[in-house]
Amino acid sequence: MSDWLFCPKCAAPLSDRELGGAIRRVCTLDACGFVAWGNPVPVVCALIECLDRNGQMLLARNAAWPEGKFALVTGFLEREEHPEAAVVREVKEETGLDAQAVHWIGNYPFAEANQVLLVYHVQVTGEITLNEELAEVKLIPKERLKGWERGTGFAVLDWLESLQVDAV
């Protein structure tokens, strides 16, 4: 939003103004009142455990990412959607897998993308069928994922940043 030049409500020019303790893009017409607050976007994330694959954990590579880069299955929370329902929907859409149980892990700031990550442990069954968003998946033993359990603070982000896996 920092590169917006014109108001999306009335098309008047925007200017920078200190508001609410930060510099915001604000409409120059006082009667309009538009403020680009820049609030973070909620994103659901699934740490997927494949129950019918000896409890192996599934990581995914987005089709737009370089070879060898894997992460959790993620997706945007839709309007009026409960986060738990959203993570189940995203897992099904992207992998074809059916959620059997969903457990809250935690929420984490992801300032680089202006997002708040809502992370869940999702236990699944079924055949893996990737949609067009994913290029490939990697199954890894659950034992490689120590420290991600609920209540472990930033362990999930620390683990993701340090994880090195090869493409299948």
DADA-V367773 format. One record per residue. RES is the residue in one letter. PSI is psi in degrees with one decimal (NA if undefined). OMEGA is omega in whole degrees, 0 to 359 (* if undefined). Layout:
RES|PSI|OMEGA, RES|PSI|OMEGA
//
This chain:
M|-18.0|181, S|-17.2|179, D|2.1|176, W|135.6|178, L|-29.6|186, F|151.0|181, C|130.7|178, P|-12.6|179, K|-46.2|188, C|-4.5|178, A|5.5|175, A|159.9|177, P|149.8|174, L|152.8|175, S|163.1|178, D|134.6|178, R|143.6|175, E|125.1|182, L|126.1|179, G|29.7|177, G|7.8|179, A|163.2|175, I|126.3|182, R|153.8|171, R|123.6|187, V|142.0|177, C|139.4|180, T|-13.0|176, L|110.9|182, D|-33.4|181, A|-25.8|180, C|-53.9|177, G|7.9|182, F|134.7|174, V|128.1|174, A|95.5|186, W|-30.0|180, G|31.8|180, N|145.1|180, P|153.5|181, V|133.3|177, P|132.6|180, V|129.8|176, V|144.4|181, C|136.9|182, A|117.7|168, L|103.2|193, I|124.6|175, E|120.7|182, C|101.2|185, L|-36.0|181, D|16.2|174, R|45.8|179, N|31.8|177, G|15.3|178, Q|151.6|181, M|139.4|183, L|126.8|171, L|152.0|185, A|151.2|174, R|119.2|177, N|144.8|181, A|-23.9|181, A|-5.3|184, W|158.3|177, P|158.8|177, E|140.6|175, G|-5.6|179, K|115.5|182, F|155.8|179, A|-172.8|176, L|157.2|172, V|129.8|184, T|165.7|175, G|160.6|181, F|141.6|174, L|128.1|180, E|160.0|180, R|132.9|178, E|20.1|179, E|134.5|176, H|137.4|182, P|-38.7|179, E|-40.3|177, A|-35.9|180, A|-42.6|181, V|-36.3|176, V|-44.6|179, R|-47.1|182, E|-42.4|179, V|-45.1|180, K|-47.7|181, E|-43.6|188, E|-28.1|185, T|-14.9|184, G|2.4|184, L|151.0|182, D|125.0|178, A|131.4|176, Q|-29.5|178, A|145.8|180, V|128.2|182, H|131.8|178, W|133.9|172, I|-54.4|180, G|176.4|175, N|145.7|188, Y|137.9|176, P|142.0|174, F|75.3|188, A|-33.7|182, E|-31.5|180, A|8.6|183, N|50.2|181, Q|158.8|168, V|122.6|182, L|127.1|177, L|102.7|192, V|132.6|181, Y|147.9|169, H|118.7|184, V|118.0|177, Q|129.1|189, V|163.5|170, T|165.4|176, G|179.8|179, E|136.9|178, I|122.0|177, T|107.8|184, L|141.2|173, N|-175.8|185, E|-17.2|180, E|-28.2|186, L|139.3|177, A|-36.1|182, E|167.5|175, V|163.0|178, K|127.7|175, L|128.7|180, I|151.2|180, P|141.8|181, K|-31.4|182, E|-24.0|179, R|-8.6|186, L|57.6|178, K|143.2|174, G|7.4|181, W|-4.4|186, E|160.9|180, R|141.5|176, G|13.7|183, T|20.1|176, G|-127.7|185, F|16.1|183, A|-37.2|181, V|-47.2|180, L|-41.5|178, D|-43.8|180, W|-46.0|181, L|-40.7|181, E|-29.7|183, S|-11.3|186, L|128.7|175, Q|112.3|177, V|148.8|178, D|151.7|178, A|149.9|178, V|NA|*
//
